[in-house]
Structure formats: structure tokens, C-alpha cells
Amino acid sequence: MRHKVSRRRFLAAACVGAAVSARKRAYSRESSPKLAVLGGKAVRNQPFPSWPVIGDNDEKAWLDVLRSRSWNRLGGTRVDQFEKSWAGQLGAGHCVATASGTSALFTALNALGIGPGDEVLVPPYTFVATINVVLLQHALPVFVDSDRETMQMDATKIEAAITKRTRCILPVHIGGSVANMDLILEVARTRGIPVLEDTCQAHLAEWRHRKAGTLGAMGCFSFQASKNLNCGEGGAIVSDNTELIEICRSFHNQGRGGKDSAFAYARNGDNRRLTEFQGALLLEQLARLEEQSRTREQNAEYLTRQLRQIPGIQPARMYEGCTRNAYHLYMFRYDGREFADLPRPRFLQALRAEGVPCSGGYVPLDKEPFLKATLQSRAFRYIYSEKEINELEERNRCPENDRLCEEAVWFTQNMLLGPRAGMDQIAEAVRKVKKGAPALARS
């Protein structure tokens, strides 16, 4: 009898165990759905908001210029109007619109008199234009290593990088966050070195409630197609320094001596002018900038609260003085050790498959072959000795930036313009990839 009872109990226990195991397997499948990159269903199946945003006012403004036949800024009024509007929006004394953000930087460096034999302090984590404009002046770009937590130039390392040849400090407000301007401006003041702000990604960003781009001697903006304020290609220089602005205005217009001086020249120059078509588009796009900026900020702050709860994901930290982030990019660092040692390329691939566009950001500029080739070119070897060029290579080593370039992940600004549900889906996709990382790492 005892044998039969034990048998019944055994069978009952076996059935219960099987049912529990089945429930566990079902729960496991439910809580860890198959990654889309492995054939599962994606978290998001609709695109994020497209960019640029186009309204009826844009089309009308463009056609008005077309029909006016005043397409060049020298015969039109739109670029002049935009310069006044943009300066007013930023609280800057003056503005000169240019053909691109690169043109703005190039013009500003010329206004500062940067040339052969000079050194310009730059971050290694930036778009290549920041470096190219220095090289175009036959000056030397000297890299100041990155602060990995903020992804900005590490201002605590600026002092050690300064030499008797340093003629300019060129911080870049990467992603729309602002570099440590308190420390940068203090070092610049004590050393008597001008600060040129690369604000190409930081439209309406603020440092202690002052607009980025208005803190140094000059600030340069880009209105290229991806930027938060755009007209396809375009740029601007802002400053309170009347003398510098007048040099910029002359230089960008082939060195002409004044608005009415068609064939009188005050200096060498170039054609870096903005067209009336672009000026008209910028005036219309500008009307939407503040509202779009608030939407990006609100969504970014909401997304950050979620991503900070995921081990292995570290959103870029803002300095205490950054009172407004423009969020041209939403940036964070990825630690694969928290994702079953999943390499970053596979993480990016998995996230994209879930319907979340992303990229790994910049590569180390100090290691790019073009830089060494330029420094070894005939012109640079004529200006600088082999010893100076070799020493620069050693000075330009940036180990923290090397690590940053292996960890960074970006989302673009248009992804922050949609409803809050999109931020939930981004966070859900990251959590899903984390849960599925062991299986993906084995695949």
C-alpha cells in the first residue's frame, strides 16, 4: 500500500514539476523575447521623425527669393535679416552669416591672424572640420584629451598643452552640451589666449544661462542639413567684438573694404557668403527652433532617467555650468562587460534591428592617416622641422579619447522630436538587447 501511495505521490509531483517547468519556460520566453537580429520581432517598426521639418512657410519664402531675382546676398535682404535675428536670439552684438560651419571657423581663424608657426588647442573628439581649418592655415592642431564622462575637451589638461606658440583655444560643444567654459575662459584669460567656440552642434545651448557661442572672442555655428537649425549648408560667426566681426565680414567677401566697396580691398579674403535662398530658409526654420529645442530637452531628460537604470549604459554627463543642452546628439557610453561581453558593433547591430537607429560616433582623429600625411607634406615640412612634427605626434596622444571612441553610442536629434512613447521604445530596445546579449554573444 505504501508503495502505491509513494507512486501516486511521485507521479503527482512529476506532473506538478513538469507544469512549473513549462511555466518557467513560458515566462522565460515572455520576459526575454528573441532579438530581432536573431529573427525575433522588433520593438519598433515605424520610423522616427524625419528631418528637416518642412512647412508651407519654407516653400513660400524660397519662392519669394526665386521670383525676386535677388539670389546673392549682396543684392538681397534675407541674409541681413537673418544675421540680425540670430544675433538677437543669442544676445550677441554682431553676426556674419557664412557658406558653412567650416567657412565660419576658417573665417574666424583668419580674423584672429592664425597662421604658420602657430598652435591651436583642439579636442580629438570632434568632426574633422575643426582640425581641417587649422591645417588650412598651416598651423598645428594640438589635441587636448577628452573627458570621457562628458565627451568634451578635458579643460583640466589645457594648461599643460600650452606653449609659447599657442595662439588659440578652440573648444567644441559636442552633441549640444557645453564644454567646461569656466575653466577654459579662466586659463585663456590668465594666458592672454583668445577662445574661439565651435558651436556648430549647440544651437541655443547655454552656459550659466548665457548662450553658447557668446562666451569667447567669437562663436561659430553650422546650419548644415543635419543640424538643429539648417538650410542645407550654411554657417555663422557671432561676437561682441566689433573689430573682429568687421574683419570676418571683409574676409568672407573677398577682402572687400566695406558693403559698398565693390572693387576696393582691405585685405586678402575668400568667398564664404551665404545665399539669399539659405537666408530665407533660416529665417523660417528659426521660428520653430525654440519649440523643437524644448521637445528635445524634455525627451532627452526622460530617456536619461530610464537609461541610467540599465547597468552598462552611461549617458553623457553635463557639467554643472551647462544650464541648457541643445541635444544635437544624444550620447552615452556602452560597457560590454555588462552585456555578456558583447562587442559594441554587435550591440549597435542588435539595437538597429530593434528599430532604433544608432552609431558609434567619431574615430580618434589623432590617429587618422590624413593628419600624418598633411604634416609630412611639402608645405608643412617647409615650415616645421622634422623634430617639431615628431614631437607633435607624441604630444597628440589621447588615451582617454581612444577609450571613448570604443565606448560611445549616438542617437541623432530628430529621434528626440517625436512623442514620449518613442523614448520608452528606445529604452525597451536597450533592455531587450541586454537580456538577449548572452544568446547573441554565442551566435
C-alpha positions as CSV (number, residue, x, y, z in Angstrom):
1,M,0.0,0.0,0.0
2,R,2.8,2.4,1.0
3,H,4.4,1.6,-2.4
4,K,1.3,2.6,-4.3
5,V,0.9,5.9,-2.3
6,S,4.5,6.7,-3.0
7,R,4.0,6.0,-6.6
8,R,0.9,8.3,-6.8
9,R,2.8,11.0,-5.0
10,F,5.7,10.6,-7.3
11,L,3.6,10.9,-10.4
12,A,1.7,13.9,-8.9
13,A,5.0,15.6,-8.0
14,A,6.3,14.8,-11.5
15,C,3.2,16.4,-13.1
16,V,3.5,19.5,-10.9
17,G,7.2,19.8,-11.7
18,A,6.5,19.5,-15.4
19,A,3.9,22.2,-15.1
20,V,6.2,24.5,-13.2
21,S,9.0,23.9,-15.7
22,A,6.6,24.7,-18.5
23,R,5.5,27.9,-16.8
24,K,9.1,28.9,-16.2
25,R,10.0,28.2,-19.9
26,A,7.0,30.2,-21.0
27,Y,7.9,33.1,-18.6
28,S,11.4,33.0,-19.8
29,R,10.3,33.3,-23.4
30,E,8.0,36.1,-22.5
31,S,10.5,38.1,-20.4
32,S,13.4,37.5,-22.8
33,P,11.9,37.7,-26.3
34,K,14.0,36.7,-29.2
35,L,16.2,39.6,-30.5
36,A,15.2,40.9,-33.9
37,V,18.7,40.5,-35.2
38,L,18.2,36.7,-34.5
39,G,14.8,36.6,-36.2
40,G,12.5,37.9,-33.5
41,K,10.0,40.8,-33.6
42,A,11.5,44.3,-33.5
43,V,10.5,46.6,-30.6
44,R,9.8,49.4,-33.0
45,N,8.6,49.1,-36.6
46,Q,7.9,52.7,-37.6
47,P,10.5,55.4,-38.5
48,F,11.5,58.3,-36.2
49,P,10.5,61.8,-37.2
50,S,12.2,62.8,-40.5
51,W,14.5,65.8,-40.8
52,P,14.3,68.6,-41.8
53,V,10.8,69.6,-40.9
54,I,9.3,71.5,-43.9
55,G,6.3,73.9,-43.7
56,D,4.3,75.9,-46.1
57,N,6.2,79.0,-44.9
58,D,9.5,77.5,-46.1
59,E,8.2,76.9,-49.6
60,K,6.7,80.4,-49.9
61,A,9.9,82.1,-48.6
62,W,12.1,80.1,-51.1
63,L,9.8,81.0,-54.0
64,D,9.7,84.7,-53.0
65,V,13.5,84.7,-53.3
66,L,13.4,82.9,-56.6
67,R,10.9,85.4,-58.1
68,S,12.8,88.4,-56.7
69,R,15.8,87.5,-58.8
70,S,17.9,88.7,-55.9
71,W,19.7,85.5,-55.2
72,N,23.0,86.8,-54.0
73,R,23.3,88.3,-50.5
74,L,25.0,91.4,-52.0
75,G,21.7,92.4,-53.7
76,G,19.2,90.9,-51.2
77,T,17.9,91.4,-47.7
78,R,17.2,87.9,-46.3
79,V,20.7,87.2,-45.1
80,D,20.9,90.6,-43.5
81,Q,17.6,89.9,-41.7
82,F,18.8,86.5,-40.5
83,E,22.1,87.9,-39.2
84,K,20.1,90.4,-37.1
85,S,17.6,87.8,-35.9
86,W,20.3,85.2,-35.0
87,A,22.4,87.7,-33.1
88,G,19.3,88.9,-31.2
89,Q,18.3,85.3,-30.4
90,L,21.7,84.6,-28.9
91,G,22.2,88.0,-27.2
92,A,25.3,88.6,-29.4
93,G,26.3,92.0,-30.6
94,H,27.0,91.0,-34.2
95,C,26.6,88.1,-36.7
96,V,28.2,87.3,-40.0
97,A,26.5,84.5,-42.0
98,T,28.7,82.2,-44.0
99,A,28.5,79.4,-46.5
100,S,29.0,76.7,-43.9
101,G,30.2,76.0,-40.4
102,T,33.6,75.2,-41.8
103,S,33.6,78.5,-43.5
104,A,32.7,80.2,-40.2
105,L,35.7,78.6,-38.5
106,F,38.0,79.3,-41.3
107,T,37.0,83.0,-41.5
108,A,37.3,83.3,-37.7
109,L,40.8,81.9,-37.6
110,N,41.8,84.3,-40.3
111,A,40.3,87.2,-38.3
112,L,42.5,86.0,-35.3
113,G,45.5,86.0,-37.5
114,I,46.3,82.3,-37.0
115,G,49.0,81.1,-39.4
116,P,52.2,79.2,-39.9
117,G,54.1,78.5,-36.7
118,D,51.0,78.8,-34.5
119,E,49.4,76.2,-32.4
120,V,45.7,75.8,-31.8
121,L,44.4,73.7,-28.9
122,V,41.6,71.4,-30.1
123,P,39.6,68.4,-28.8
124,P,40.2,65.0,-30.5
125,Y,36.5,64.1,-30.2
126,T,35.0,66.3,-32.9
127,F,34.1,66.5,-36.6
128,V,37.1,66.7,-38.8
129,A,36.3,70.3,-39.9
130,T,37.6,71.6,-36.6
131,I,41.0,70.2,-37.5
132,N,40.9,70.9,-41.2
133,V,40.5,74.7,-40.7
134,V,43.6,74.7,-38.5
135,L,45.6,72.8,-41.1
136,L,44.4,75.1,-43.9
137,Q,46.1,77.9,-42.0
138,H,49.3,75.8,-41.9
139,A,49.1,75.9,-38.1
140,L,49.4,72.9,-35.8
141,P,46.4,71.3,-34.2
142,V,47.4,70.3,-30.6
143,F,44.9,67.8,-29.1
144,V,43.7,68.1,-25.6
145,D,42.5,64.7,-24.4
146,S,38.8,64.0,-23.8
147,D,36.8,63.9,-20.5
148,R,35.1,60.5,-21.2
149,E,32.2,61.2,-18.8
150,T,31.1,64.4,-20.7
151,M,32.8,63.6,-24.1
152,Q,34.1,67.2,-24.1
153,M,37.6,68.5,-24.2
154,D,39.1,68.0,-20.7
155,A,39.7,71.5,-19.6
156,T,41.9,70.4,-16.7
157,K,44.5,69.4,-19.3
158,I,44.6,72.6,-21.3
159,E,47.3,74.3,-19.2
160,A,49.8,71.5,-19.7
161,A,49.2,71.7,-23.5
162,I,50.0,75.4,-23.8
163,T,53.4,76.5,-25.2
164,K,54.8,79.9,-26.4
165,R,53.3,79.1,-29.8
166,T,49.7,78.6,-28.6
167,R,47.6,81.3,-30.3
168,C,44.0,80.0,-29.8
169,I,41.9,77.6,-27.7
170,L,39.2,76.0,-29.8
171,P,36.7,74.1,-27.6
172,V,33.8,72.2,-29.3
173,H,30.5,71.9,-27.7
174,I,30.0,68.3,-28.8
175,G,26.4,67.0,-29.2
176,G,24.9,70.2,-27.9
177,S,26.3,70.0,-24.4
178,V,28.7,72.8,-23.4
179,A,32.4,72.3,-22.6
180,N,33.8,73.5,-19.2
181,M,33.8,77.1,-20.1
182,D,34.5,78.4,-16.6
183,L,37.9,76.7,-16.6
184,I,38.6,77.3,-20.3
185,L,37.9,81.0,-20.1
186,E,40.0,81.3,-16.8
187,V,43.0,79.7,-18.4
188,A,42.6,81.8,-21.5
189,R,42.4,85.0,-19.5
190,T,45.4,84.3,-17.4
191,R,47.5,83.3,-20.5
192,G,46.1,86.0,-22.8
193,I,44.9,83.5,-25.4
194,P,41.6,84.0,-27.4
195,V,38.9,81.4,-27.2
196,L,37.0,80.5,-30.4
197,E,33.9,78.4,-29.7
198,D,33.0,75.7,-32.2
199,T,29.2,75.9,-31.5
200,C,28.3,74.0,-34.7
201,Q,26.3,71.4,-32.8
202,A,25.0,73.6,-29.9
203,H,22.2,75.9,-31.2
204,L,20.6,77.6,-28.1
205,A,22.7,75.7,-25.7
206,E,23.7,77.7,-22.5
207,W,26.5,78.0,-20.0
208,R,25.2,79.6,-16.8
209,H,22.2,80.9,-18.8
210,R,24.4,82.6,-21.4
211,K,24.1,81.3,-24.9
212,A,27.0,79.1,-26.2
213,G,28.9,80.9,-28.8
214,T,28.8,84.2,-27.0
215,L,31.3,83.4,-24.2
216,G,34.6,83.5,-26.1
217,A,36.1,86.0,-28.6
218,M,33.8,84.5,-31.3
219,G,31.4,81.6,-31.7
220,C,30.9,79.6,-34.9
221,F,27.7,77.8,-35.9
222,S,26.8,75.3,-38.7
223,F,23.4,75.2,-40.5
224,Q,24.3,72.0,-42.4
225,A,21.4,69.6,-43.2
226,S,21.7,67.5,-40.1
227,K,21.9,70.5,-37.7
228,N,19.1,71.6,-35.3
229,L,18.8,74.8,-37.4
230,N,19.6,74.2,-41.0
231,C,19.4,75.4,-44.6
232,G,21.2,72.5,-46.3
233,E,24.6,74.2,-46.0
234,G,25.4,77.4,-44.0
235,G,27.1,78.9,-41.0
236,A,27.5,82.0,-38.9
237,I,30.0,83.8,-36.7
238,V,28.8,85.8,-33.7
239,S,30.8,88.1,-31.5
240,D,30.6,91.3,-29.4
241,N,33.9,92.3,-30.7
242,T,33.2,94.9,-33.5
243,E,36.8,94.8,-34.8
244,L,36.9,91.0,-35.2
245,I,33.4,91.0,-36.8
246,E,34.4,93.6,-39.4
247,I,37.5,91.6,-40.3
248,C,35.2,88.5,-40.7
249,R,32.7,90.5,-42.8
250,S,35.5,91.7,-45.1
251,F,37.3,88.3,-45.3
252,H,34.2,86.3,-46.2
253,N,33.5,88.8,-49.0
254,Q,36.9,88.5,-50.8
255,G,38.5,91.1,-48.5
256,R,36.3,94.0,-49.7
257,G,36.7,97.1,-47.6
258,G,33.0,97.7,-47.0
259,K,29.5,96.9,-48.1
260,D,29.6,99.5,-51.0
261,S,33.3,98.8,-52.0
262,A,32.8,96.6,-55.0
263,F,36.4,96.7,-56.1
264,A,38.3,98.1,-53.1
265,Y,40.1,95.6,-50.9
266,A,41.2,95.9,-47.3
267,R,42.9,92.5,-47.0
268,N,43.2,89.1,-48.6
269,G,39.9,87.1,-48.4
270,D,37.7,84.4,-49.8
271,N,34.1,84.0,-51.0
272,R,32.3,82.4,-48.0
273,R,29.0,84.2,-48.4
274,L,25.5,82.7,-47.7
275,T,22.9,82.9,-50.4
276,E,19.5,84.6,-50.2
277,F,17.8,81.2,-50.6
278,Q,19.6,79.9,-47.5
279,G,18.9,83.1,-45.6
280,A,15.2,82.9,-46.3
281,L,15.0,79.2,-45.2
282,L,16.9,80.0,-42.0
283,L,14.5,82.8,-41.1
284,E,11.6,80.4,-41.4
285,Q,13.3,77.5,-39.6
286,L,14.3,79.8,-36.8
287,A,10.7,80.4,-36.0
288,R,10.4,76.7,-34.9
289,L,13.8,76.3,-33.2
290,E,12.8,77.1,-29.6
291,E,9.8,74.8,-29.6
292,Q,11.8,72.0,-31.2
293,S,14.6,72.6,-28.7
294,R,12.2,72.2,-25.7
295,T,10.9,69.0,-27.1
296,R,14.4,67.5,-27.5
297,E,15.3,68.6,-23.9
298,Q,12.2,67.0,-22.4
299,N,12.5,63.8,-24.3
300,A,16.3,63.5,-23.6
301,E,15.8,64.1,-19.9
302,Y,13.1,61.4,-19.8
303,L,15.2,59.0,-21.7
304,T,18.2,59.6,-19.5
305,R,16.2,58.7,-16.4
306,Q,15.5,55.3,-18.0
307,L,18.9,54.5,-19.4
308,R,20.7,55.3,-16.2
309,Q,18.9,52.4,-14.6
310,I,20.4,49.9,-17.1
311,P,23.9,48.6,-16.0
312,G,26.4,49.1,-18.7
313,I,24.7,52.3,-20.2
314,Q,26.1,55.6,-19.0
315,P,24.5,58.8,-20.6
316,A,27.0,61.6,-21.1
317,R,27.3,63.8,-18.1
318,M,26.8,67.5,-18.3
319,Y,29.0,70.0,-16.5
320,E,27.2,71.8,-13.6
321,G,27.5,75.1,-15.6
322,C,25.7,73.7,-18.6
323,T,22.2,75.1,-18.0
324,R,20.8,74.0,-21.4
325,N,21.8,71.2,-23.7
326,A,20.9,71.5,-27.3
327,Y,20.9,67.7,-27.9
328,H,22.1,67.7,-31.4
329,L,23.2,64.2,-30.4
330,Y,22.1,62.0,-27.6
331,M,25.3,60.3,-26.4
332,F,26.1,57.6,-24.0
333,R,28.9,55.1,-23.3
334,Y,28.4,51.4,-23.6
335,D,30.2,48.9,-21.3
336,G,30.1,45.5,-23.0
337,R,31.1,43.8,-19.7
338,E,27.6,44.3,-18.5
339,F,26.2,42.9,-21.8
340,A,27.8,39.4,-21.6
341,D,31.0,40.9,-23.2
342,L,29.0,41.7,-26.4
343,P,31.2,43.8,-28.7
344,R,29.9,47.3,-29.4
345,P,29.5,46.6,-33.1
346,R,27.1,43.7,-32.3
347,F,25.3,45.9,-29.8
348,L,24.8,48.6,-32.4
349,Q,23.6,46.0,-34.9
350,A,21.1,44.5,-32.5
351,L,19.8,47.9,-31.5
352,R,19.3,48.9,-35.1
353,A,17.4,45.6,-35.8
354,E,15.0,46.6,-33.0
355,G,14.1,49.7,-34.9
356,V,16.4,52.1,-33.1
357,P,18.9,53.9,-35.4
358,C,22.3,54.5,-33.8
359,S,26.0,54.9,-34.5
360,G,29.4,54.5,-32.8
361,G,30.3,58.2,-33.3
362,Y,33.8,59.6,-34.0
363,V,37.1,57.8,-34.5
364,P,40.3,59.1,-32.9
365,L,41.4,62.0,-35.1
366,D,44.9,62.0,-33.8
367,K,45.4,58.5,-35.4
368,E,43.8,59.3,-38.8
369,P,46.2,58.8,-41.7
370,F,45.3,62.1,-43.3
371,L,46.8,64.0,-40.4
372,K,50.2,62.4,-40.7
373,A,50.1,62.8,-44.5
374,T,49.3,66.6,-44.1
375,L,52.1,67.1,-41.6
376,Q,54.5,65.4,-43.9
377,S,53.5,67.4,-46.9
378,R,55.9,69.7,-48.6
379,A,54.3,72.9,-47.2
380,F,54.4,71.7,-43.6
381,R,57.9,70.4,-43.8
382,Y,59.0,73.7,-45.2
383,I,57.5,75.5,-42.1
384,Y,58.3,73.0,-39.4
385,S,61.3,70.9,-38.7
386,E,61.2,67.1,-38.5
387,K,61.8,67.3,-34.8
388,E,58.8,69.6,-34.3
389,I,56.5,67.3,-36.3
390,N,57.7,64.2,-34.5
391,E,57.2,65.9,-31.1
392,L,53.7,66.9,-32.1
393,E,52.8,63.3,-32.8
394,E,53.9,62.4,-29.2
395,R,52.1,65.4,-27.7
396,N,48.9,64.5,-29.5
397,R,48.4,61.1,-27.9
398,C,45.0,60.9,-26.3
399,P,44.5,57.7,-24.4
400,E,41.2,58.7,-22.8
401,N,39.8,59.6,-26.2
402,D,40.9,56.3,-27.5
403,R,38.7,54.6,-24.9
404,L,35.8,56.9,-25.6
405,C,35.9,56.1,-29.3
406,E,35.5,52.5,-28.4
407,E,32.5,53.1,-26.0
408,A,30.4,55.9,-27.5
409,V,26.9,55.4,-28.9
410,W,24.9,58.2,-30.5
411,F,21.2,58.9,-31.3
412,T,20.5,61.8,-33.7
413,Q,18.5,64.9,-32.7
414,N,15.4,64.1,-34.9
415,M,14.9,60.9,-32.8
416,L,14.1,63.3,-29.9
417,L,11.4,65.2,-31.7
418,G,8.6,62.5,-31.5
419,P,6.2,61.6,-28.7
420,R,7.5,60.2,-25.4
421,A,6.4,56.7,-26.4
422,G,9.5,56.7,-28.7
423,M,11.8,57.2,-25.7
424,D,10.1,54.3,-24.0
425,Q,10.7,52.1,-27.1
426,I,14.4,53.1,-27.2
427,A,14.8,52.1,-23.5
428,E,12.9,48.9,-24.1
429,A,15.1,48.0,-27.0
430,V,18.3,48.6,-24.9
431,R,16.9,46.4,-22.1
432,K,15.9,43.7,-24.6
433,V,19.3,43.7,-26.1
434,K,20.8,43.4,-22.6
435,K,18.6,40.4,-21.8
436,G,19.4,38.7,-25.2
437,A,23.1,39.6,-25.1
438,P,24.3,36.1,-23.9
439,A,22.5,34.4,-26.8
440,L,23.7,37.0,-29.2
441,A,27.3,36.7,-28.0
442,R,27.1,32.9,-28.6
443,S,25.7,33.3,-32.1
